[in-house]
Amino acid sequence: MLLASLLGAVFGLILSWAALQTLSWRVDVDQSEWTRQESWLVLTGTAVVGGLVLFMRKHFGHSGAFGVVRTLVAGLWILFLAGVITGTLNMPLWGTTFGVIIIAGTLVKSPLLAALSLGVLALVHWLCSPWQDERNSALGYSETEH
């Protein structure tokens, strides 16, 4: 479970860095070093995505088509919430509103990053499968009771 969260944090780092590179002030100015605010954006994006994977862990690792659909929906929720939370932590109100749009724009602009996000989501799903199986057997849940 912690490995899945760490993987989410690494993806959050990559996504935050890519989103930062698409923002207009980074494109217009030749900068070799990050400002404090840019470092904070990448740090919060990394922590938020890793924390959201851990927070939403019960939605990953289920078997069958239902499990795959549940994982995809959880992945979309993580991206949405990461935009809202990271945006709020960086620029309250403005960031809350546009954080999700910036993440969506970054993924649309980079098909490679969008494919990476699906790969990371599949890997998180696979890493959570043993935990989910153990949880189901220990607590006596069936697939339909989640």
C-alpha positions in Angstrom: 0.0 0.0 0.0 2.8 2.4 0.8 4.5 1.5 -2.5 1.3 2.5 -4.3 1.2 5.8 -2.4 4.9 6.4 -3.2 4.2 5.7 -6.9 1.3 8.2 -6.7 3.7 10.8 -5.1 6.3 10.2 -7.9 3.5 10.7 -10.5 2.4 13.8 -8.6 5.9 15.2 -8.9 6.0 14.6 -12.6 2.5 16.0 -13.2 3.3 19.1 -11.0 6.5 19.7 -12.9 4.8 19.3 -16.2 1.9 21.6 -15.2 4.5 24.2 -14.0 6.2 24.1 -17.3 3.0 24.9 -19.2 2.2 28.0 -17.1 2.7 31.2 -19.0 5.3 32.9 -16.8 7.6 29.8 -17.2 7.3 29.8 -20.9 8.0 33.5 -21.4 11.0 33.7 -19.1 14.2 31.8 -19.3 14.7 30.5 -15.8 17.2 27.8 -14.7 16.1 27.7 -11.1 12.7 27.5 -9.4 11.3 30.2 -7.3 10.1 29.4 -3.8 6.5 29.5 -5.0 7.3 27.1 -7.9 9.0 24.7 -5.5 6.0 24.9 -3.2 3.7 24.0 -6.1 5.7 20.9 -7.0 6.1 19.9 -3.3 2.3 20.2 -2.6 1.4 18.4 -5.9 3.7 15.5 -4.9 2.3 15.2 -1.4 -1.3 15.7 -2.4 -1.3 13.0 -5.1 0.6 10.5 -2.9 -1.8 11.2 0.0 -4.9 10.9 -2.2 -3.8 7.5 -3.4 -3.4 6.4 0.2 -6.7 8.0 1.2 -8.7 6.4 -1.7 -7.0 3.0 -1.3 -10.2 1.1 -0.8 -11.2 1.8 -4.4 -8.1 0.1 -6.0 -7.3 -3.6 -6.4 -10.8 -5.0 -6.9 -11.1 -7.9 -9.3 -13.1 -8.0 -12.5 -14.5 -5.3 -14.8 -16.2 -3.6 -11.8 -12.7 -3.3 -10.2 -11.3 -1.7 -13.4 -14.1 0.8 -13.7 -13.8 1.6 -10.0 -10.1 2.2 -10.4 -10.7 4.5 -13.4 -13.3 6.5 -11.5 -11.0 6.8 -8.5 -8.2 8.0 -10.8 -10.3 10.7 -12.2 -11.4 11.8 -8.7 -7.7 11.9 -7.6 -6.8 14.1 -10.5 -9.8 16.4 -9.8 -9.1 16.6 -6.1 -5.4 17.1 -6.7 -6.2 20.1 -8.8 -8.5 21.5 -6.2 -6.3 20.9 -3.2 -3.0 21.8 -4.8 -4.5 24.9 -6.4 -6.0 26.0 -3.1 -2.7 25.5 -1.3 -0.9 27.6 -3.9 -3.4 30.3 -4.7 -6.6 30.3 -2.7 -9.7 31.0 -4.8 -7.9 31.4 -8.2 -6.0 28.2 -7.8 -9.0 26.4 -6.5 -10.9 27.3 -9.6 -8.1 26.8 -12.2 -6.1 24.0 -10.7 -8.3 21.3 -12.3 -8.2 23.1 -15.6 -4.4 23.4 -15.5 -4.1 19.6 -14.8 -6.6 18.7 -17.6 -4.8 21.0 -20.0 -1.4 19.5 -19.1 -2.7 16.0 -19.7 -4.3 17.0 -23.0 -1.2 18.8 -24.2 1.0 15.8 -23.5 -0.4 12.4 -24.7 2.7 10.8 -23.2 1.9 12.1 -19.8 -1.7 11.0 -20.2 -0.5 7.5 -21.1 1.8 7.5 -18.1 -1.1 8.4 -15.9 -3.0 5.4 -17.1 0.0 3.2 -16.6 0.6 4.5 -13.1 -3.1 3.9 -12.3 -2.9 0.3 -13.6 0.2 -0.2 -11.5 -1.5 1.2 -8.4 -4.5 -1.1 -9.0 -2.1 -4.1 -9.3 -0.2 -3.1 -6.2 -3.4 -2.8 -4.2 -4.8 -6.2 -5.3 -3.1 -8.3 -2.6 -4.2 -5.8 0.1 -7.7 -5.8 -1.2 -7.8 -9.7 -1.3 -6.5 -9.8 2.3 -9.0 -7.2 3.4 -11.9 -9.1 1.7 -10.9 -12.5 3.2 -10.2 -11.1 6.7 -13.5 -9.1 6.8 -15.6 -11.5 4.8 -16.7 -9.0 2.2 -18.0 -10.0 -1.2 -17.3 -7.9 -4.3 -20.8 -6.4 -4.3 -20.6 -5.1 -0.8 -18.1 -2.3 -1.4 
